[in-house]
Amino acid sequence: MSDGGLTVLDGTQLRAVNLSLPSPDGSSVTGAQLLDFAESKVSVSLFGFSLPDNLKSAALQRIGVSDDVEFRCKQIDSDNASSVLRNYVDAIANELQDDPIVIAILDGKTLQMFLEDEDDFAMLAENLFTDLDTEDGGKIKRNQLQDGLFHMGVEMGIPPLSEFPLLSDILKKHGAEGEDELGQAQFAHLLQPVLQELADVLVENPVVVLQKIKINNGSKLRKILADEKQLSETVEKIMQEQQEKKDSLSKKDVIRHYLEKNGASLGLPPLQNDEVVILLYDIIFVDLENESTDAMSEKDEFLVFLKEILEKFAAQLKVNPTFHDLDN
């Protein structure tokens, strides 16, 4: 997926990776060699993205490795190395399945689209100039071009300076420094070659940028549903809240109120003012019946009802995951 768009790394990219170890003499390998090989293969499959250390540590724990340093020093014979390698990559895939990562791949295509259409480029340059001309004086400083690129951002194909230090060299090469003032036409004349060279560089060497976006696909929720103890404790909290409020609400309403405030701890997406999540709650609760039976205790009734609600959430999130910005 080209720049401006988002790519979700959910482990599916790793399921069919070729993991044949380069060991022609059949000798053993160290844990360090195995991990380096695995992470190189994974990075290639994930568009050059380097896995965060916490994800790699979690994957190692999944395969029973608690001490990373000790494992790196360990000698692994050729008969077992392939199995350990496959298990480790599968563990990474499972980590990503449970907690997907969102990236943007900046490959110059979005920038090239603006540059190839004169009207689009003219509008882009005009909008940037207007944003930068905060005093509405019809002039901005030459070195404000860097701020203009910051305004464009990843969504329009510009990599952050922290991820792409070459951007400073491109700006310097085209004279985008200094405090002499430019009018709108001069600004556009300066902007065009900067964007063109940036696009050309990104075509040759795309930049992968991690996005601060959380995806909720119901994976944590499904783990909660398999944990009877945690479900029981949750029901006790719901019933306690009901008693403290002394409201004559239905079980459905009591549970909804509790989940709206505390659902994130169970793996539900945060409600906040997200219309998508509000609609999801409405879909889940609209068809639920407030059934009661003399054959069950009140706690068991709450438990059955809570499970039904959470199962519906899990099914919906699996098909239609929710997204929210971690900065908000």
Disulfide bonds with the S-S distance in Angstrom:
none
